[in-house]
Amino acid sequence: RRRLSKQALVRRLSGVHNFQITPFLADYGLDGAGLRDNISALVQVVSDPTVFVVSGGLGELFTLSVDEHAELVKMAVKGAGGRFPVVAGVGGGDANVRLMARNAEVAGADAIIVFASPFACDDAEGAYEYVREAARSVSIGVLVYNCGQKDFWPDVLRRLAALPNVVGIKDGSGDVEVGKALGDVVGDSFLWAAEGEEHAQNTMPL
């Protein structure tokens, strides 16, 4: 599949980010077909620019096995049918996050969101290296989740934005200070995705 430029990826990943609940069967097995059908049904009725996100931080990312995660992303991509982009959350230990990232790329995801472990976010260098290595393992787009209220995030994000496939931040801070601090980094080649409706409303005017 042709790789998009950073600007083209930002355009493709702009709009409402629709985080999908991960369905399970009665025996606790992953219901990949159920997720595919849920997204397929939404595709038929969605008209606004929409991005389907699977395995988010509250979407069982940290309880899925690597194999389940790969299946989840594959079924999400099938459900979207190429009409809408798919983003997959990745996380865990260093080896795990890179494996999940590569599986998501193979499955056809447009981008990943890197959910760094809270322990990886204790200091700026740890957060930077964790995300950098995940980003280097793939050629698809990378969004960064700024976990925790850490003063170092704007500087770390500026450094990460220099990488060829890091295209944005999933801002879970709940306020606009991190995004404002990024200044001219946010633009045609860097996406500011605000988590939650109220946060998004406060972010849009800026």
JOSULQUI-V395763 format. One record per residue. N is the residue number from 1. PHI is phi in radians with two decimals (* if undefined). OMEGA is omega in whole degrees, 0 to 359 (NA if undefined). Layout:
n=N phi=PHI omega=OMEGA
n=N phi=PHI omega=OMEGA
//
This chain:
n=1 phi=* omega=182
n=2 phi=-1.12 omega=179
n=3 phi=-1.45 omega=182
n=4 phi=-1.53 omega=173
n=5 phi=-1.22 omega=178
n=6 phi=-1.03 omega=180
n=7 phi=-1.09 omega=180
n=8 phi=-1.18 omega=177
n=9 phi=-1.14 omega=178
n=10 phi=-1.07 omega=177
n=11 phi=-1.09 omega=182
n=12 phi=-1.18 omega=184
n=13 phi=-1.65 omega=177
n=14 phi=-1.44 omega=180
n=15 phi=2.08 omega=180
n=16 phi=-1.36 omega=175
n=17 phi=-1.67 omega=186
n=18 phi=-1.67 omega=182
n=19 phi=-1.43 omega=185
n=20 phi=-1.57 omega=170
n=21 phi=-1.25 omega=179
n=22 phi=-1.53 omega=181
n=23 phi=-1.44 omega=178
n=24 phi=-2.22 omega=177
n=25 phi=-1.51 omega=182
n=26 phi=-1.08 omega=180
n=27 phi=-1.61 omega=179
n=28 phi=1.32 omega=174
n=29 phi=-1.34 omega=179
n=30 phi=-1.12 omega=176
n=31 phi=-1.76 omega=182
n=32 phi=-1.10 omega=179
n=33 phi=-1.12 omega=178
n=34 phi=-1.12 omega=177
n=35 phi=-1.10 omega=178
n=36 phi=-0.98 omega=182
n=37 phi=-1.19 omega=177
n=38 phi=-1.06 omega=181
n=39 phi=-1.20 omega=178
n=40 phi=-1.01 omega=180
n=41 phi=-1.16 omega=179
n=42 phi=-1.17 omega=180
n=43 phi=-1.00 omega=182
n=44 phi=-1.26 omega=187
n=45 phi=-2.08 omega=182
n=46 phi=-1.43 omega=177
n=47 phi=-2.07 omega=179
n=48 phi=-1.24 omega=174
n=49 phi=-0.98 omega=187
n=50 phi=-2.41 omega=175
n=51 phi=-2.11 omega=178
n=52 phi=-1.59 omega=182
n=53 phi=-2.00 omega=178
n=54 phi=-2.12 omega=181
n=55 phi=0.91 omega=175
n=56 phi=-1.31 omega=183
n=57 phi=-1.06 omega=175
n=58 phi=-1.84 omega=182
n=59 phi=-1.94 omega=175
n=60 phi=1.24 omega=179
n=61 phi=-0.91 omega=189
n=62 phi=-1.50 omega=175
n=63 phi=-2.05 omega=177
n=64 phi=-1.43 omega=170
n=65 phi=-1.28 omega=178
n=66 phi=-1.06 omega=179
n=67 phi=-1.15 omega=178
n=68 phi=-1.10 omega=179
n=69 phi=-1.07 omega=179
n=70 phi=-1.06 omega=179
n=71 phi=-1.14 omega=180
n=72 phi=-1.04 omega=182
n=73 phi=-1.16 omega=179
n=74 phi=-1.02 omega=181
n=75 phi=-1.25 omega=176
n=76 phi=-1.13 omega=179
n=77 phi=-1.10 omega=177
n=78 phi=-1.09 omega=180
n=79 phi=-1.12 omega=180
n=80 phi=-1.28 omega=174
n=81 phi=1.03 omega=180
n=82 phi=1.41 omega=183
n=83 phi=-1.45 omega=179
n=84 phi=-2.37 omega=180
n=85 phi=-1.26 omega=178
n=86 phi=-2.14 omega=176
n=87 phi=-2.11 omega=182
n=88 phi=-2.07 omega=173
n=89 phi=-1.26 omega=177
n=90 phi=-2.36 omega=181
n=91 phi=-3.05 omega=181
n=92 phi=1.74 omega=179
n=93 phi=-1.14 omega=185
n=94 phi=-0.97 omega=180
n=95 phi=-1.17 omega=183
n=96 phi=-1.15 omega=183
n=97 phi=-1.15 omega=179
n=98 phi=-1.24 omega=178
n=99 phi=-1.16 omega=177
n=100 phi=-1.04 omega=181
n=101 phi=-1.08 omega=180
n=102 phi=-1.16 omega=177
n=103 phi=-1.08 omega=179
n=104 phi=-1.12 omega=178
n=105 phi=-1.13 omega=179
n=106 phi=-1.07 omega=182
n=107 phi=-1.26 omega=177
n=108 phi=1.82 omega=177
n=109 phi=-1.13 omega=178
n=110 phi=-1.41 omega=183
n=111 phi=-2.83 omega=173
n=112 phi=-2.14 omega=167
n=113 phi=-1.94 omega=180
n=114 phi=-1.57 omega=175
n=115 phi=-1.69 omega=182
n=116 phi=-1.21 omega=173
n=117 phi=-0.99 omega=176
n=118 phi=-0.93 omega=180
n=119 phi=-1.27 omega=176
n=120 phi=-1.30 omega=183
n=121 phi=-1.74 omega=182
n=122 phi=-1.14 omega=179
n=123 phi=-2.52 omega=187
n=124 phi=-1.09 omega=184
n=125 phi=-1.19 omega=178
n=126 phi=-1.10 omega=179
n=127 phi=-1.11 omega=181
n=128 phi=-1.09 omega=183
n=129 phi=-1.17 omega=180
n=130 phi=-1.06 omega=182
n=131 phi=-1.22 omega=181
n=132 phi=-1.01 omega=182
n=133 phi=-1.19 omega=176
n=134 phi=-1.12 omega=181
n=135 phi=-1.14 omega=181
n=136 phi=-1.20 omega=184
n=137 phi=-1.42 omega=182
n=138 phi=-2.40 omega=175
n=139 phi=-1.98 omega=176
n=140 phi=-1.36 omega=182
n=141 phi=-1.16 omega=180
n=142 phi=-2.30 omega=170
n=143 phi=-1.86 omega=182
n=144 phi=-1.99 omega=174
n=145 phi=-1.63 omega=181
n=146 phi=-1.47 omega=184
n=147 phi=-1.27 omega=175
n=148 phi=1.41 omega=180
n=149 phi=-1.56 omega=182
n=150 phi=-1.95 omega=182
n=151 phi=-1.17 omega=185
n=152 phi=-1.42 omega=189
n=153 phi=-1.03 omega=180
n=154 phi=-0.99 omega=179
n=155 phi=-1.16 omega=179
n=156 phi=-1.10 omega=181
n=157 phi=-1.16 omega=176
n=158 phi=-1.07 omega=178
n=159 phi=-1.16 omega=181
n=160 phi=-1.17 omega=181
n=161 phi=-1.10 omega=178
n=162 phi=-1.33 omega=179
n=163 phi=-1.27 omega=190
n=164 phi=-1.15 omega=183
n=165 phi=-2.06 omega=175
n=166 phi=-1.49 omega=192
n=167 phi=-2.00 omega=180
n=168 phi=3.03 omega=180
n=169 phi=-2.15 omega=165
n=170 phi=-1.65 omega=190
n=171 phi=-1.55 omega=180
n=172 phi=-1.69 omega=185
n=173 phi=-1.29 omega=181
n=174 phi=1.48 omega=175
n=175 phi=-2.34 omega=188
n=176 phi=-1.78 omega=189
n=177 phi=-1.19 omega=180
n=178 phi=-1.10 omega=180
n=179 phi=-1.08 omega=179
n=180 phi=-1.09 omega=182
n=181 phi=-1.17 omega=179
n=182 phi=-1.28 omega=176
n=183 phi=0.97 omega=187
n=184 phi=-1.33 omega=173
n=185 phi=-1.13 omega=179
n=186 phi=-1.27 omega=182
n=187 phi=3.05 omega=185
n=188 phi=-1.17 omega=183
n=189 phi=-2.13 omega=176
n=190 phi=-2.64 omega=187
n=191 phi=-1.79 omega=175
n=192 phi=-1.89 omega=181
n=193 phi=-1.80 omega=183
n=194 phi=-1.50 omega=182
n=195 phi=-1.47 omega=177
n=196 phi=1.72 omega=186
n=197 phi=-1.11 omega=182
n=198 phi=-1.12 omega=178
n=199 phi=-1.08 omega=180
n=200 phi=-1.09 omega=179
n=201 phi=-1.09 omega=179
n=202 phi=-1.26 omega=183
n=203 phi=-1.42 omega=187
n=204 phi=-0.92 omega=182
n=205 phi=-1.11 omega=182
n=206 phi=-1.57 omega=NA
//
